[in-house]
Every structure is written in C-alpha cells, then in structure tokens.
Amino acid sequence: MQRKKLSKTLKPHWVWAIALGSSIGWGSFVLPADWMNQAGPMGVILGLSIGAVLMAIIAISYGVLIKNYPVSGGEFAYAFLSLNRVHAYISGWFLTLGYICIVALNATAFALMLKFLLPDFIQQMKMYEVAGWDVYFTEVIIVVLLVSVFTILNIRGSGLSGRLQFIFCLILIGGVFTLTGWMASDTATSFSNLQPAFNPEVTPLAAILTIVAISPFAYVGFDNVPQAAEEFNFSSKKALSLIMFALVAAAAIYSLMIVTTALPAPWQEVAGAGLQWGTGEVVREVLGTGGVVILVAALSMGIFTGLNGFLISASRVLFAMSRGLVLPRKFSDLHPKYNTPTFAIIFAAIIAMIAPWFGRNVLGWIVGMSSVGVSIAYFYTTFTAFKMLKWSKNDPGFDETKHIVSPWRKVTAVLGMASSVGFLGLLLIPGSPAALGIESLVALIVWIVIGVVFYMIRRKDLMSHDREDLAYLILGDKKFDIQDKD
C-alpha cells in the first residue's frame, strides 16, 4: 500500500507566520468593542493573557508530538496514536468543521469591512434575511472571489502560500504598532478612558473567565503548525519555539488593539453604542482617513493570514484523513506539478463559499460551537503526549523506541488536559459565564449527528484494515505506534 507524501517547502519564519497569522485573523480588529462590552478592557487583556499561558502549556505537548511525528493531520494522527481509529475520526471531524468555519468567517469579515467603508456599494441586490442579518448578493460575490484567490494560491504550493503569509504578517504587525502609537500620542485620547478596568455589571473573576473561555477561538491557529509539519524543510525540533513566539506576539497584538479601541473615549460608550465596527469608528473619528487606511491594511492582512492559514490546515486534515482511509481517497489526490492536495483544498474552499449565503449570524453560531471541537482536539493532543511521556525508565511498559522520559513535560500534559476540560466546561455547563447559546448547541448536535451518520457509512471500509496498515499510512512508519491494537 503506497503512502502519499507532501513536498518539504516551508521555512521556519513562514511556519511562524502561519501560527501567528492564523491566531490573529480578523478578531483582534473587529471584536475589541464586543469583548470590552462583556468584560471591560482589563478583563479582556487579563483573560486573553491567561488564555495565552494556557495555550502555551498545551503547546508544550504539541512540541513533543511534532518533534517525533512530523506528519500532516496533527490531532487526527495523535488521537490514532494514543487511542484508535474511532477517536482519530472524531478529532478530525471536529477539526475540519472548525477550520473551514474560520476560513468562511475570515472571508465574510472582509465583506463586513467593505460594508463599513463602502456601504452603498456593498448593500446592493439584497436577497433575503437570515436570523436578522440582511444577505446581499454583492457580499456573497466578494467572499467567493476572495476564497477563490487563496484556493489558487494554495494549489500552487505551500511555498508560495507560506511566503505570502510571512509578508502579510509583517504588514499586520507594522499596522498595529503604528495605530497604537499614533492613538496614544494624540491629544484627544486618554488612558483614563480605560476605566473602569472591568465591566461593573459582573465580578472581575466572571469577566476574566468569560474571555478565558474564548481562548480556544482567539488562539486557534497555533495548532496549524502540526498540520504543516510534514512540509517543514527544517528540523521539527524548532516547532515548539515557533509556536511560543507566535502565542506571545498574538497576545501582544490583541492587547494593543484593545487599548487602541478604548483610548479615544470612555470604553463603555464605545462598547455599548451598538456600532457596526467599534474600532473602525473610533479610529476614523480620531485619526481620520490616514488612520482608517492603516487599520484597513492591517485588518486585511489579518483576514488574509487567517483565511490562508486555515485553508492550508483544513485541506491537510482532509488529506491526512483520506490517507488514513477515514475519508474517500479522492481527498488525498495530489496535483501532478505542485504536489498539493488539490481536491481537499477545493472541497474546503467550496464549503467556505456556501457560508455567506446563510448570513453572518448563523455562521457565528457554528463558529461558537467549533470552540468545543478545538478544545476536544487539544485534549487528544495533551492526552497523547501524556501517554508517550514517562516519569522514568522504570515505568511499566517503557520502550525507549516509543516513549520519552520527561517528568516536567508529563506534568504540563496533565495541566493541558485539565485546561482542555476546563474550556469544555466553561462552554457546555449551563450557567457558566461563557456557556454556548442554544443556537450553537443545536449546531453542535447537528454536526455530531452528521458525523455519526458519515462514520457508519465509512465504518466497514475503515475496519477492514488492520492497525499496522493504518499506522503506516497515518504516522509514516508502523514501528512508531505506541499502541499495540485498536
């Protein structure tokens, strides 16, 4: 049975850009006012900073696994490694949904930005209303064209998309620092506008926890690194440091954009005004056209990096699941010239293109539940690292070809599992300050049902192969498998 392989074209700084650009996306530019309305400026900054620390703890497990298993599929492969093909399917199923949703959300954010800048142009050819959101044909066309451009770029190779990702990130970082510095030095702004530090309607702890709970969504993207691991043209040992650097940079950018949004006026006025785009409004009012140009440039780069990064990751998960016989083999077809998973890229893009037809509010429900899927994937990763890591060589079942002695990493794996379960609890337990709304819960149930049906259709073919064959296809070598049987 022949195992298909991807080309090794990605350089270290490109991979760092994939992690950072995917983590930032559109959220740091569009959501500051919404987040402050929930938690206040300091609640958001502390919540996202704590979230970054928790992500860093989880990232240590990713570093261990990427170093030893630099294969496409990431959490899909890890769930198979430590458990079995059923868990691998569950992990891959949730990841695919989450990644494609974020591709769609970034693309629709670009249309939302244009609606702010050119409302008369964008708000044409209204088709219908979904969940209170007016759907315009012009918006749909813009999303389709944007996704199509990045589909072509991805088909032409990860080297091209990685190089562009790095350029986009440099422009994004320059734009954020310029905006914050300009806003802070303007005589019309004041740091006193960041008071009160927390939303006075809730306790500081509840405010912080509300933001901590969205950390899987805010930082999802650093986990794009394992999806691209098979395409590294450098040692996989560098993966962890690249992820950590990306998380620090992402937390800093989020914090700077919160400050930028809160400086011009008392934050409660901005957050509670129901503005279409709070950050855009205050930048236009204080910094004028020049500030808006910089903001739009930075936001565009954030959208492009998120769209590009998650299109890479979604297609690689689909490719890995197909190579591992979980999905039809068409998904692992490679381009004859560029050696990219063409069908998987096109499939992910088409699903993302469907989203704008349902309105942004509906998409928001799906993205909300995708945080659950990401948290599940984090748990699989940390659990797998926990099983691979040993306290000492005297542990029962220790095999130096399959296990690693590292007590401190094993402790971080335990903390990572606890963090993942904590995220799930905050999202799913009724009464939690960050509990999902009924619409997101319904979307989650629907996706689970679809997944069960699809699994039952594929089950006979999947179960017809023994674990050794699957280990070779998924991990690259059956001798690396830490499980003896499913």
N, C-alpha and C positions, 0 to 999 in steps of 0.2 A: 504494500500500500504506500504510494508516494505521498510525501508531505510537502505541501506548497510553502514557499518561503518568500518573505518580502525583502526588498533591497535595503542595504545599510547606507543611508544617505543623510541622516540627521546629525548635526553638530551640537556640541553641548549648549552653546548660547541660544540655539534655535529651540532646543528642548526646554530650557528655562523660560523662553518666551511663550512656548505652548502652555506651560504651567501657569505663569503669571497672567497672560492674556486671557486664558480661559477662566481663571478665578475672578478676574475683574469684570470682563464683559461690559454690559450696559448698566448693571445695577448700581455701581458707585456713582454714576452721573444722573440717573433717573430717580432713584429711590431715597436719597437722603431726607427729603421732606416727609415722606411717608414713615420712614423709620423713626425720625425725631418725634413725630406725632404719637408714636407708640411709647417711646422710652426717653425722650429728651436727648440732647447732644451727648452728654457724658454717658448716659445709659447705652447709647449706640456704640460709642467709642470703646467703652469697657466691655460691652457684650461681644463686639467683634474681635477685640484683642484677646479675650478669654477664649473665644472660638478659635482664633488662630493658634493659641497654645494647644488646645485640644486636638486640632488638626495636625499640629507638629508631632504630638505624641503618637497619633495614628500613623503619621508619615514615616516614623521610625520602622514600623512593621513593613510598610511599602518598600523602604530602602533595603531591608533584609531580603525580601522576596524578589525584587527587581534584580538585585545583585546575583542571585542564584538561579532565577528563572526569567531571563530577559526575552519573553515571548509576548506576542500580541494577545490581547484578550484580558490581561490584568486580572481583575477579580473573578472573572469566569474561570480562568485557569487555576487561580488559588483555591476556589471552592472545590474544584475537582481534586486538586492535590491533597487537601486535608480531609475531604468527605467523599463525595461521589458525584456521578453524572447528573443526578436529580438536583442536587444543590448547585452544581455548576449552571444548570439551566435556569434555576430561579435567579441566581445572581446576574447572569447575562440578560435575562428577560427584563429585570428592573433597570439595569444599567442602560440598555438600549432605549427604553422609553425616556429615561431621564435625559440622556444625551441628545436625542432627537428633539425633545421638547425645548431644550435650551438653544439648539440651532434655530428653531422656529421663533422662540422668544426674542433672540437677538435680532433676527431679521425683521420682526414686527416692530421692535424698538427703533429701527432705522426709519420705518414709515411713520412712527409716532413723532420722531424728531422732525421729520419733514413737515408733518402736520402743524407742529409748533412754529416752524419757520415760514412755511408757505401754505397756510390753511385754505386759502381759496383754490389753490391748485390741487391739493390732496383731497379735499372734501367735495369730490365730484363723482357723479354716477353712483349715488347711494343705491345699494341693492336691497338691504333689509337690516333688521336689528336683532341682535342675539344677546340675551342677558343684559339688556340696557346699553349695549355697545353698537353704534352705527357702523356697518360694514360697507366700505366704499370699494368699488372696483379698482380705482386708481391705487389704493393701498395694496390690494392683492397683487396687482401687476408689478409694483415696486418690489415686494417681497419675493415674488417668483424670479424676477430678473437678478436680484442680489444673490439669492441662493444658487441660481444657475451659474453665475460668475465663479463662485467659490467651488462649485461642483467641478467645473472645468479645470480650475487651478489644482484641485486635489487629484483629479485623474492624471494630470501631467506630472505627478510625482511629489513625494513628501519633501524632497529637497527644495523645490520651488515654494511650496506652501510654508515650509519651515523658515526659509529666508525672508519671505514676506511677513511672517508672524513676528520676527525679530524687529524688522523695520517699523511695523505698526506699534510695537511695544515702546520703542524709543520715542516715537511721536506722542504716544499716550502719556508717558511719564513726563516729558517736557511740558506738555499742555497742563497737566495737573499742578506741577510746581509753579508754573507761570501764573495760573489762575489764583492759587492760594496766596502767593507772594503779592500779587497785584491787589487782591481784595484786602489783604491785611494792611497794606500800606496806604490804602485810600482813606482820606479824611472822613468820609461819610460812613465808615464802618467802625465797629467797636466790639472788643471781646466780651463786653458786658452783655451783649445780646445772646450769649450762650447760657445765660442764667434764666430760670433755674436749671441746674445741671440735669435734673431728671424730670420726667413727667409727673407733675404734682398729683395727678389722679390715681397713681398706683405707687406702691412702695418701690424704693430703689432696687431691691432684690428682684421683684417681679419684672421691673423694667429691663434689668440686665438679662434675666433668664429668657424673656421674650426674644431678645436679639440673639442670645447664645443658641437658641433653638433653631434659628435660621442659618446658623453657621454652615451646615452641610450644603445649603443652597448658595450661600455667599462665597464659599471657598471651593465648591465643586469645580474641578478643573485641574487642581494639582494632581488629582488621580488620573489625569490624561497621560501622565508620564509613562506609567506601565503599559498603556495601550500602544505607545510608540516604541517600547523598549526593544522590540525585535529589529527596529530600523536605526538604532544607535550606531554611529560609526566610531564610537569611543567606548571605553570601559564602562560597564553598567555599575561599577562601584561609585561613580560620580552622581548617580541618580538622586541619592538622598540629599546631598548638599545643594543640588539644583532645586529640589522641591522646597527645602527650608528657605533658601534665598527668595524663592518666589512667594512663599507664605508671608515672610517679613515685609516684602515690597507691597504685597496685596493689602495687608493690614494698614500699612502707612498710607496708601492711596485712598482707602476707604475713609480713614480718619481725616485726611486732608480735605476730602470732598464734603464731609460733614461740617467741618469748620468753615469752609468756603461758603456753604449754603446758609450757615447760621450767623455769619458776621454782619451782613447788611442791615438786618432788622431783628427785633426780638423773635427768637425762633418759633414761638407759639403762634405768632402772626403768620409766618411763612407756612408752617406745617398745618395750621388749621384753616387756611384760606381756601382749601379745595382747588388749588391751582393745577392746571393740566401738567405743568412741569415746573415745580418749585425752584429748582436750581437754575433752570433757564431763565425764569422770570427775574430772580434777584440779580443774576449776572447781567442781564440786559439793562436792568434799571440802574445799576451802579457803574458797570464798566462799559456799557454801550455796545456798539456794533463790534468793536475790536475784541471785547471780552467774549461776545457770543461766537465770533469766528473761532477763537481758541477753544471754547467749550465744545462747539460742534465738531471741530477737528479731533479733539481728544475723545469725545463720545463716539464718533465714527470709528476711530481706531479700536476703542473698547468693543464696539459691536463686531467689527471685522475679526478681531482676535478671538472673541467668543465663538462666533459663527465658524471660523476656520478651525479652531482647536477642537470643538465638539463634533464637527463633521469628520475630522480625522479620527477621533475616538469612536464615534458611533459606527463608522464603517469598519474599524479594526475589530470591535467587539463582534459585529456581524460576521466578519471574515473568520475570526477565531472560532465562533460557534459553529460555523459551517465546516471549517477544517476539522473540528471535533465531532462532526456528524450530528450536531444538535439541530442545525438548520439545513435546508436543501443545499446541495453542493454548488448551485449557481452563485451563492453568496461568496464563495472563495475563488471564483474565476478571476484571473489576473490579466491586466492589459498586456498585450504582446510586446509593446515597446516600453511602457513606463513601469510595468510590474506592480501596478496598484490594483486593489480590489474594486474594479470598476463597477460591477453590478451592486455591490454593497454601498458604495458611495452614492450611486444614482438612486437606489432604493431609499436611503436615509434622506436624501435631498427631496425626493417626491413626497415622502410623509411630512417633511417640514413645510413643503409648499401647500399642503392641504390645510394647515393650521389657520392661516389668516382668514379663510372662508367662514370660520366659526366665531370670529371676534376675539379680541384680546382677553376679555374677562374669562371666557371659557378656557382659554389657554392657561391663564393664571391658576385656575383650579387644578389643572393637570400638573403644572409645574410645582404647585404646593404639595401634591401627593408624591411627586418624584423625589422630594427630600427624604421620604420614607425609603424609597428604593436605594438612594445613595447611602443612607445610614446602614441599610442591610448589607450593602457591598462593603462598607467599612468594617462591619462586624466579621464578615467572612475573611477579609484580609488579615485582621488582627488575630482572629482565631487560628488561621493557618500559620501565622508567624509563631503563635504560642505553641503549637504542636511541633513545629520544626526546631524551635529553640529549647535547649535543655539546661537544667541547673548545673549539671556536672556530667562527666563521662560515666559516672556510676548509675545514672538514671536507668530504670528498666527499659529495655528495647533500644538503647542508644546504638546508633550506627553512624560512624564518622563520615560515611559517604552521603548520608541523607540529613543528618542533624548538625546543629551548631551549638556549642556551649557558650552561653552569654546570659548570665543571670539578670543583668540590668536591662537588656533588651526584652527578656521574658517578662519582667515587671512592667515595662512600657506596653507590651502587648496586652497584658491584663488591664492596664489603665485604658488602653484603646478600646478593648471590648466593653468596658464599663461606660466609656464615653458614648459609644455607638448605641448601647442600650438606653442610656440617658437621653440621647437625642430622640430615639423612638418613643420613649415615654413622654417627653415633652410634646411630641407631635400627636400622639394617639390617645393619651389618657384624658378622658373628659374632665373639664375644669382646669386643665393645665393652662398657664398663661399663653402658651403657643399652640394650643390644640388646633388641629385642622378643622376647617369649616365643613359643613355637611356636603357641600358640592365636591370638595377634594376627597372626602371619604368615599363618596359614591364613585368618583373616578377611579380611586384605588381599587375598590371592589370589582368594578368592571374590568380593569386591566388584569386583575388576578384571575377572574373567570375566563377571560380570553386566553391567558397564559395556560390555564389548566386544560382548556379545550385543545389548544395547539400542541401541548405536550402529549396528550392522549393520541393525537393523530401521528406524532413522530415517535411515540414510545416503542413500537415494535421494531422499527429500524434501529433506533438508538441502542436498545437492549440486545440486539443481535451481534454486537461486537464486544469482545472481552476487554477488561480494563487495561491490559498491556497494550493493545492496539490504540485505545483512546489516549493512554499516557504518551505514547509516541507522537500521536497527531497533535495533542494539545500542548505537551511540555517539551517536545523535541527529542526526548530520549526516555524510554520506559524505566531505565535504571535510576532516574531522578525521583521517581514516585515515592512518597513517604507512606502511602497506604498499600497494603497487600491485596486488598479486594474492595469492591463496592459494598 
